[in-house]
Amino acid sequence: MASDTASPHPMPAADSPKPRRHRRFRRRLRTRIILSFVLLGFGLTTLFAFAALWASKYVENQLVDDVMNRNIDEYVRMHQRNPDAKPTLAVDQMYGRVVNPNDPGSMARLAADYPQWVSMPEGISSYTGTDEANQLLSYKVALRKTPDAWYYLAYDTRRANIAQQRLWWWLSLAVLVFVALSLALGWWSASKVMSPVSELASRLRAYRGSSNPRPLAPHFPQDEVGELAKSLDDYAERLTEVVQRDREFNADVSHELRTPLAIIRGSVELMLSRPDMDEKTRTRIQRIQRAEQQCTDLISALLLLSRNERGHGNTDVARVVDQLLDAHRATLGGKPLTLRVEGEEGARVDSPEAALSVALGNLIGNAVKYTKEGEVVVRLLPDAVEVVDSGPGLSKEDAARLFERGYRGTHAGHSQGGGIGLSIVSRLCALYGWEVGVRPGESKGVVATLRFSPTREASSAHPARA
């Protein structure tokens, strides 16, 4: 069975692949604002902390180097003026030593006390290590070399390192404090920024289902949200006009079509009441009568869809199926096709007879149209109706696109039809909570299923049919 059309919510075919859903995580706008403030506060304070640490370290190194250079120069001058006197240093945390490079004994004592100093270059060098008590040492050594003496000046940097660590901890605490302040500021700003947007969304939700929504713009100031509210009001007004025109058009068309259809019905009934009519003419008039009934049912169903109104009723499913099969038997002509119904009678659905007739009529009509020979079986199930044909079946493309509006199957050929029949069926199913779908038959053909939740009225007067 090829398709005539499509559905926005069809029951998937048994062999059709399930579409992959790409879920994309999306944050709320409020969360984005708060996160932006937190990241901005964290980034700026972290950058400031690193800059402060670098500047502190740089300034400290420059100061220490400058102090050591000035002190070692003074140390050299004091020793050269009076080599026998022990020079004094004006700064604590320093240790000075003079070594005669021409005296092997003096160099040996230096190598024994400070082996790294023997090969160090002239200038300032940094050293780390441990003392006799296994305590961490960190110091800088300045060296000035003359032909008669080498002047060493060591500076203990442990206090500076401790101060640097304290500065690091204080800066880390400052980063945390500023991040917390950024979070609070971001939360407050997001609440202020999103408050009118939330109010706009709340007012829109309050208008849900209303056919005449009230204007939104007067409730907001002349800012971005006010412009958005004004645009929404304009859109709602235009959309309301379109919907109103559509409803008026559908009502007018329905009313205007019912009048000629009523005339046709009366004329046909009058003609069929004549006893002298020959059988061939009677058959043709009965076809006109069935076509009139189909048009009436279709108009009623389309009017319900246009109004999005769910009509109610207590429709006998088996009775509708019998009427549809009788109508199609009269159109077979010499086509080698058998139409039969099997299953249990008694199922009823809460819908007008016209809606069920249109839904089942399209499924049965497609099966009859595309089955050249064999049989079309309508199975009555407790909560569904199956239309089984022995036609050419469905391709994978047809199974995937069968319920798309305007799609005509590969077996449609040059047959009449605009590809909207099954679209109407699917819209009716969405309106009444039914499900429609197709699957390949056991050996060939197609099984079309219309599934609903009927209110069953089982009775002994309705035997099973086969």
Secondary structure, 3 states (H helix, E strand, C coil): CCCCCCCCCCECCCCCCCCCCCCCCCCCHHHHHHHHHHHHHHHHHHHHHHHHHHHHHHHHHHHHHHHHHHHHHHHHHHHHHCCCCCCCCCCCCEEEEEECCCCHHHHHHHHHHCHHHHCCCCEEEEEEEECCCCCEEEEEEEEEECCCCEEEEEEECHHHHHHHHHHHHHHHHHHHHHHHHHHHHHHHHHHHHHHHHHHHHHHHHHCCCCCCCCCCHHHCCCCHHHHHHHHHHHHHHHHHHHHHHHHHHHHHHHHHHHHHHHHHHHHHHHHHCCCCCCHHHHHHHHHHHHHHHHHHHHHHHHHHHHHCCCCCCCEEHHHHHHHHHHHHHCCCCCCCEEEEEEECCCCEECCCHHHHHHHHHHHHHHHHHHCCCEEEEEEECCCEEEEEECCCCCCHHHHHHCCCCCCCCCCCCCCCCCCCHHHHHHHHHHHHCCEEEEEECCCCCEEEEEECCCCCCCCCCCCCEC
